[in-house]
Amino acid sequence: MNLTTVDIYKDLWTIRQNSPLVHNITNYVVMNSTANALLAIGASPVMAHAEQEVADMVDIASALVINIGTLSREWIDAMFKAAKKARQKGIPIILDPVGAGATPFRTDTARDLIRSAAPAVIRGNGSEIMALSQAGGTTKGVDSTSESGQAVESARNLNLAFDSVVCVTGETDYILSDSGVLEVKNGHYLMPRVTGMGCTASALCGAFAAVNPDFRQAAAHAMAVMGIAGEIAAKEAKGPGTLQLHFLDALFLMSEQDIHDHLTV
């Protein structure tokens, strides 16, 4: 599969036209930033975590994004209940295993979620993906200690075991499926200086998977748009604070010409 400007923009246009509801069970740190990013590209975000309502919320959603950044037993129960409902309904599940490898509780929770309802897309940094595949990856809190390229083999193992598209993000983003490996090289060095950028990548995967049933293509398109927005934002930003501001504007204003001018795969 080759990424093309036309295909990426078609998905972006469809998101803007259809405004798919993306249900996020995510962490306290990133709720505002991921919701704003989804709004900026034209999706409709909802952040619902109570076990009493997650199944009903999934029932009206077009994608489910599960992010384990701030775990509690109540939220874990809600994640499993929502994932079960998403599988029954046939909508894509995106799993962000934030900090997998940092503690056994966190790593085991992510693995159990994958076993209970294999996600359409698993999106993580190099250390998280290596930890999930039991390749020995460890994280420094929630930050990666491994480059994305070091996790390609681990990502391949996860794909083979669960048939999930695996997206390893870093300086180069690797998207793996049974069709092979795709590399997206867009982005900017300031992006990791803004909290929640990885979580935002997972949320955008949810929006693109909501409108494109080819989940490898959806994840690749999300990573391309994410990286291009970061590059455009960095031209105006003076540092991480203003990068976040301009990043949202870049998502909102992104044109087909922007994608054509910046896409690097």
Secondary structure, DSSP 8 states (H G I E B T S, - for coil): ----HHHHHHHHHHHHHH--EEEEE--TTTHHHHHHHHHHHT-EEEE---TTTHHHHHHT-SEEEEE-SS--HHHHHHHHHHHHHHHHHT--EEEE-TTTTS-HHHHHHHHHHHHHS--SEEEEEHHHHHHHTTS---EETTEESS-GGGGHHHHHHHHHHH--EEEEESSSEEEEETTEEEEE----TTGGGSTTHHHHHHHHHHHHHHH-S-HHHHHHHHHHHHHHHHHHHHHH-SSHHHHHHHHHHHHHH--HHHHHHH---
